């Protein structure tokens, strides 16, 4: 039995039919995780995973198991799990041990999931490559010389390398979908408020969203169905009985042609996207060209709003109350040394940028105008969904790039999120699904297609994504 190739659904069937035990399943993935340590996908592999597997087996034997009982799950290093370190892959929180479970962790624990370990990430989720971790870059299993994407690169690499069956990431501007595309797995960014952010180390609070990464659309749905729902500790999470739009099977796919074919998109990515859309048309979907010029402003808006929230959220990490501390000659010196040495270069860059756009004299010119464009973008998407059921774009403008290729050019690095950031700005859900491969430098590199739906339209994404998996042909 090739256990590494199992999906969550298939593993569940084997567990229920007693063809494999939870301990055997977890032992296999623990061994794989240790064997493939050169990927640096994990910050820590938990030493109590087998004890959790035994507890899950008791649930299965008693007939009280769920689809996730006994299933190995990895957590991004910015999601709190009581008693475990959650460092956000930063020197600043290197030794911080969580005092409570994140809401999503509590949900998964109740479902009987087995937490295998915590995965590497860009420091405080700031990056598109997982090169910004204070603990070393994570590598792409398809080509060890390339990045896995970011900031949830560790989670995506862990799934793609067969070291875990499912994982959680966080998505602020594409940080689940972009690494999913680079590593050839499925990544879902839910509607803002559909999944609680309680227990997520904040980067930009109006944009952050926890979501699943998995091998298939069905597996992503299984995880999402467990972690979604109202949480009294998160005032932005929606009530379970919130009157959502009626979910209907999507029939019409909108393609924002001018946006998709902008300068800088790899021709091979466009060829793959066109072929993917043609397959959806052959599967019975109607394809409509649409115009959404405001999407082109998404990246500019994102890199004003996001740093502003970063500078506010990270102000609490001052080297006094908790986290990394370095002695200075006085109190100001303590602050300067602690933050200067505790934060990496990209984090410092975004704090400075955010402080600037919020400063007196510039707040209205930058932050105020960006907020207005954000609302315009949200309304434009809302109007577009009156004529189409979902919107499709490539997930990324290129395939995975080489490690170190863009580290000295932040603007080029930021462009990796051009297709994903608008989703977070508008708060709508989107999913990235593997759409094929391109040959580059002797390696077969994965690509992804992104489907975007109206708020609380996750079911439409699962329907369209499932249909695409049936026709994609690889």
FENBEL-V755608 format. One record per backbone hydrogen bond with DSSP energy under -1.0 kcal/mol. NH is the residue of the N-H (numbers start at 1). CO is the residue of the C=O. Records with the same first field share a line. If there is no record, write none. Layout:
NH->CO ; CO
This chain:
3->1
6->3
11->7
12->8
13->9
14->10
15->11
16->12
17->13
18->15
19->14
20->14
25->21
26->22
27->23
28->24
29->25
30->26
31->27
32->28
33->29
34->30
35->31
36->32
37->34
39->36
40->37
43->118
44->118
46->116
52->48
53->49
54->50
55->51
56->52
57->53
58->54
59->55
60->56
61->57
62->58
63->60
64->59
69->66
70->112
71->68
73->114
74->166
75->117
77->119
79->76
80->199
83->98
84->81
86->96
88->77
90->87
92->342
94->91
96->93
98->84
102->80
103->198
106->102
107->103
108->104
109->105
110->106
111->107
112->109
113->108
114->71
116->73
118->44
119->75
120->41
122->151
124->88
125->122
126->123
134->89
136->133
138->130
139->39
140->146
143->140
146->143
147->401
152->175
154->120
156->152
157->153
158->154
159->155
160->156
161->157
162->159
163->158
165->72
167->213
168->74
169->211
171->209
178->174
180->176
181->177
182->178
183->179
184->180
185->180
186->214
187->432
188->212
189->430
192->427
194->191
200->197
201->78
207->204
208->204
211->169
213->167
214->186
220->216
221->217
222->218
223->219
224->220
225->221
227->223
228->224
229->194
234->231
237->234
238->193
242->239
244->242
253->286
254->390
255->288
257->255
260->256
261->257
262->259
265->262
266->397
270->266
271->267
272->268
273->269
274->270
275->271
276->272
277->273
278->274
279->275
280->276
281->277
282->278
283->279
284->281
285->280
286->251
288->253
290->255
295->292
296->293
297->294
298->295
301->297
302->298
303->299
304->301
305->301
306->302
308->304
309->305
310->306
311->307
312->308
313->309
314->310
317->314
318->316
324->92
334->330
335->331
336->332
337->333
338->334
339->335
340->336
341->337
342->338
343->339
348->344
349->345
350->346
351->347
352->348
353->349
354->350
355->351
356->352
357->353
358->354
359->356
362->359
363->359
366->362
368->363
370->366
371->367
372->368
373->369
374->370
375->371
376->372
377->373
378->374
379->375
380->376
381->377
382->378
383->379
384->380
385->381
386->383
387->384
388->384
389->252
390->252
391->452
392->254
393->450
395->448
403->145
405->402
409->406
413->409
414->410
415->411
416->413
417->414
418->415
420->417
421->417
425->421
426->422
427->423
428->423
430->189
431->451
432->187
433->449
435->447
438->445
440->443
443->440
445->438
447->436
449->433
450->393
451->431
452->391
453->429
457->454
461->457
462->458
463->459
464->460
465->461
466->462
467->463
468->464
469->465
470->466
471->467
472->468
